[in-house]
Amino acid sequence: MPDVRRLIDEGSLDEAARQLEEAPDTRLMLRLAAALQDRGRHDDALGWYRRILEVDPGNGDALLCLAVLHEEVDIEQARGFMDRYVALRGDAAGRLRRALMLPAIAQSVEHIERVTKRLEAELDELSHGRFAPIRQPEFEVGATPFFLAYYGRNPGPLLARVARACRAVYPTETQCERKLFASGKKLRIGFISAHFSEHSVAKTMWGFVRDLPRESFDVHVFAIAPAGDAWSERLRRDADHYTALPVDLERARDAIGAARLDIAFFTDIGMDPLTYFLAFWRLAPIQLNSWGHSVTSGIDTIDYYVSHDDVELPEAQSHYSEKLIRLPGYFMPRYLRPALAGAKKTREALGLPPGRRLYYCPQNLFKFHPDFDVALKAIRERDSEAEVVLVDSARPWTGQLAQRLQRTLGAVGARVRLLPRMGHADFLQYLAAADVLLDPFYFGGCNSSCDAFALAAPIVTLPGFLLPGRFTLGLYNELDIKDCLARSTEEFVDIALRLGQDRVYREAIAQKISQNSERLFDRPDCGRALGAELLRIAEEKR
């Protein structure tokens, strides 16, 4: 049906749909559904994928697309489609994709237990089976074990099992014969990420790029599909060499390999499928991971994890498959101090109730562990004027969390306010308008905590035993403030309520933050400390 193909290519999708209703053709129906999906018409795309299965119940492409489209909406329904897909094709990519279908919002601790046990079983099946190798995992799998970081337990053992399963079905080169300092007296280091644009990763890692001492380092940046915004340009300007790469693992690998790096620095393994699977390759004699995603990679080709002594427990090495680097001193590399754009807005101007006490948790909703619900409920029960304020993820899991809170908070859950997604300038205004900021268990704020302290906004935190729950603690340590550090859920609630209900006390804490907040921003300490440690490691391995 060449006319239908032409209609789809020209964007006349409704007319193409009318013709396909009269004369179904599954190949063209797939093409139409994909075009509808590309244009944001997801419901229409879903309808056509389902129509394809009515015509051809064993159409693997339609099953896979339905699974992916349902993944955020209903994880179990998505896995049902993947079960049918795996039964039809049985390949490693489909099995791994199904295994990595993890819920963004856990409904309970028991739910987390069921999900992780199922994951373990599916990984064992992959590790011990005989499958044809995956060649393009960034497309064939297109997922990472991202949500394991948010389940409130040490994800290291499971991440290592995921990596072993990936290794079993995705063959890569794991050796690098190149010697350190092969290119001269300087170490060639390459920073690799798909988030070197307006993103928390860029804001957190840029200081390393800028502050590594150039007498000892030649700094490369490899940006996967950068957005071309101000942060992209900042990284481009401060790198010695900048390479923008497409979403193509083979081309990215070849470009990085051609740079003949001494050190490959993956800033956020687990945040993006391409960089996750790229990390299975040995691209340099030394390979690093860091806290762009705040958890271990579990991957055997990653040698070191860059962290900081001030935010790690003494026994933290057990949380990492990599050898842990504990940098000394202050841990935020060159974080730029934000400021309100113009005057502070009133609550009325922001659409917030002026007569309530606002307990604001400005984090992504997938950070909300079920244990955090207990604290939210207690705050609402003990402060009749409390209003809990969250930020809408603009994703289906907003509704999933709302349903959980309705169940766990009961009657007091009625006054939980959802703010719309917003740009950074508006984000700062809402931080400034809150009475109290809440750090969720067990994955709290980092960039957002820096932003809040720039505005002298108090944050209540219950430091966890893993790095993701200890960034706000590290910032408070640098500020030399202990008042808002809780040791239990009960103490977390007590501190939050005192800050919310005692204005004099709240202003005193804000004053302490304001007096010392300059310590948190635009500091080169961390980049220099990293340089010294990498030189020491390289000299030892030379």
Secondary structure, DSSP 8 states (H G I E B T S, - for coil): -HHHHHHHHHT-HHHHHHHHHHS--HHHHHHHHHHHHHTT-HHHHHHHHHHHHHH-TT-HHHHHHHHHHHTTT-HHHHHHHHHHHHHHH--HHHHHHHHT---SS-S-HHHHHHHHHHHHHHHHHHHHS-----S-HHHHT----GGGGGSSS--HHHHHHHHHHHHHHS---------TTTTSSSEEEEEEES--SSSHHHHHHHHHHHHS-TTTEEEEEEEES---SHHHHHHHHHSSEEEEE-S-HHHHHHHHHHT--SEEEES-TTS-HHHHHHTTS--SSEEEEETTS-S----TT--EEEEEGGGS-TTGGGG-SSEEEEE-S----S------SSS---TTTTT--TTSEEEE--S-GGG--TTHHHHHHHHHHH-TTEEEEEE--SSTHHHHHHHHHHHHHGGGGGGEEEE----HHHHHHHHHH-SEEE--SSS--SHHHHHHHHTT--EEB---SSGGG-HHHHHHHHHT--TTB-SSHHHHHHHHHHHHH-HHHHHHHHHHHHHHGGGGSS--HHHHHHHHHHHHHHHHH-
